[in-house]
Amino acid sequence: MLGGIADGAGKILTIDDLVEALDMRKRSQSNVPKVDIFHFSGKRVSDWLDLVEQALVGLSDADKFQRILKYVLHGHHQEVKKVVNATNGSWARFKDGIQRKYRLDDDLLTTADLEAMNRDDFTTVGAFVQEFKKKAKKIPGTSEEAQCAIFLGLLTASEASELTSHGGGSAKLTWATIDKGVEEGSLNQVE
């Protein structure tokens, strides 16, 4: 039987079948976008975490922990392993722990940096919210309510009112309220 190999059902599998199966596998792997990630060196922890999350999207926490050291410079393996071991398998706890440990080396911002942001630089309110939240993470010790107040101060009164009207009467400003306002409101249209 030089032409192929029989499977359990008696169907003959040829070399062409094998080549086709391998080609399909390559095509499906090429559909996964590549993420240009740098090896973690103790600096730019927020940027590194964003890229790692993109690279590991769709994986379970256990799989993420198995692969995380591929993205860490060898000299930092021990320290990152300590953070991993302290998380009890929770990716959210890992992110908090690694940010807490390395935040001082991150490019820290101040509230003045947030206040200097310009709503007109973004095509949608949703894009503005995401960029603002990303920068707000780099300001240690600022409460969520204070971040939201700064954000709303950068909008027009009508935009701020529409975003907060979906809060269900909650007196406290939260990102959840603003995110809900973006989803349910009409402000996230491209202007």
C-alpha positions in Angstrom: 0.0 0.0 0.0 2.4 2.7 -1.2 -0.4 5.2 -2.1 -1.5 6.0 1.4 -2.4 4.9 4.9 -5.8 3.6 6.1 -7.4 5.2 9.1 -9.7 3.3 11.5 -12.7 3.7 9.3 -11.0 2.1 6.3 -10.6 5.4 4.4 -7.2 5.7 2.6 -5.3 8.8 3.6 -2.8 10.0 1.0 0.2 12.3 1.2 -2.0 14.9 -0.5 -4.5 14.7 2.4 -1.7 15.2 4.9 -0.3 18.2 2.9 -3.8 19.7 2.8 -4.3 19.3 6.5 -1.0 21.0 7.3 -1.8 23.9 4.9 -5.2 24.4 6.7 -3.4 24.4 10.0 -0.9 27.1 8.8 -3.8 29.2 7.4 -5.7 29.1 10.7 -2.5 30.1 12.6 -1.8 32.9 10.3 -5.3 34.4 11.1 -4.1 35.1 14.6 -2.7 38.7 14.6 0.9 39.0 15.7 1.6 41.3 18.6 4.9 43.2 18.6 5.9 42.7 22.3 9.1 43.6 24.1 10.7 41.5 26.9 9.8 42.8 30.3 12.8 44.5 32.0 11.2 46.1 35.0 10.3 49.2 33.0 7.0 50.3 31.2 5.0 47.7 33.1 1.6 49.1 32.0 2.6 49.0 28.3 4.0 45.5 28.7 0.9 44.2 30.4 -1.3 45.6 27.6 0.8 43.9 25.0 1.0 40.6 26.9 -2.8 40.6 27.3 -3.2 41.1 23.5 -0.7 38.3 22.8 -2.4 35.9 25.2 -6.0 36.8 24.5 -8.4 33.8 24.7 -6.1 31.7 26.9 -7.1 30.4 30.3 -5.3 32.0 33.3 -3.3 28.7 33.8 -2.1 28.9 30.2 -1.2 32.5 30.5 1.0 31.7 33.6 2.7 28.9 31.7 3.7 31.3 28.9 4.3 34.6 30.7 8.1 34.0 31.3 8.6 34.0 27.5 8.0 37.7 27.7 10.3 38.4 30.6 14.1 39.0 30.4 15.9 36.2 32.2 17.3 38.5 34.9 13.7 39.3 36.0 12.4 35.7 36.0 12.8 35.2 39.8 10.9 38.4 40.7 8.1 37.7 38.2 7.8 34.1 39.5 7.4 35.5 43.0 4.5 37.6 41.8 3.0 34.7 39.9 3.2 32.4 43.0 1.5 35.0 45.2 -1.5 35.3 42.9 -3.0 31.8 43.5 -3.7 31.4 39.8 -5.6 34.7 39.3 -4.6 36.7 36.3 -6.2 39.9 37.7 -4.2 39.5 40.9 -1.0 39.0 38.9 -1.7 42.2 37.0 -2.3 44.2 40.2 0.8 42.6 41.8 3.2 43.2 39.0 2.0 46.8 38.6 2.3 47.5 42.3 5.9 46.1 42.3 7.1 47.9 39.2 5.0 51.0 39.0 7.8 53.3 40.2 9.7 52.4 37.1 6.7 53.1 34.9 6.2 56.4 33.1 4.1 58.0 35.9 1.8 60.8 35.1 0.0 63.5 37.1 -3.5 64.8 37.2 -2.2 67.8 35.2 -1.5 65.3 32.3 -5.1 64.2 32.4 -6.4 67.7 32.6 -4.3 68.6 29.5 -6.0 66.0 27.3 -8.3 67.3 24.6 -11.6 65.8 23.7 -11.3 67.2 20.1 -8.3 64.9 19.5 -10.6 61.9 19.4 -13.2 61.0 16.8 -15.6 59.4 19.4 -16.2 59.7 23.1 -15.6 56.0 23.5 -12.0 56.4 22.1 -11.5 59.3 24.4 -12.7 57.3 27.4 -10.3 54.4 26.7 -7.3 56.6 26.2 -8.1 58.7 29.3 -8.5 55.5 31.4 -5.2 54.1 30.1 -3.4 57.3 31.2 -5.3 57.5 34.5 -3.9 54.0 35.4 -0.5 55.6 35.4 -1.4 58.1 38.2 -0.9 56.5 41.6 -3.2 57.3 44.5 -6.0 58.9 42.4 -9.5 57.6 43.2 -11.8 56.4 40.5 -14.3 59.1 41.5 -11.6 61.8 41.1 -10.6 60.4 37.7 -14.2 60.4 36.5 -14.7 64.0 37.7 -11.6 65.1 35.8 -12.8 63.3 32.7 -16.3 64.8 32.8 -14.7 68.2 33.2 -13.1 67.8 29.8 -16.4 67.3 28.1 -19.2 69.8 27.3 -22.0 70.0 29.9 -24.4 68.2 27.6 -21.9 65.3 26.9 -21.2 64.9 30.6 -24.9 64.9 31.4 -25.6 62.3 28.8 -22.8 60.0 30.0 -23.9 60.2 33.6 -27.6 59.9 33.0 -27.3 56.1 32.6 -26.0 55.6 36.2 -29.4 54.6 37.6 -29.4 57.3 40.2 -26.1 56.4 41.8 -24.5 59.4 43.6 -21.0 58.1 43.0 -19.1 58.6 39.8 -17.7 55.4 38.4 -16.2 54.2 35.2 -19.0 51.6 35.0 -21.5 54.5 34.8 -19.5 56.3 32.1 -18.9 53.1 30.1 -22.7 52.4 30.3 -23.4 56.0 29.1 -21.0 55.5 26.1 -22.7 52.1 25.2 -26.3 53.3 25.6 -25.9 56.9 24.5 -25.6 58.6 21.2 -22.2 60.1 21.8 -20.0 57.3 20.5 -20.8 58.2 16.9 -18.0 59.3 14.6 -18.3 63.1 14.1 
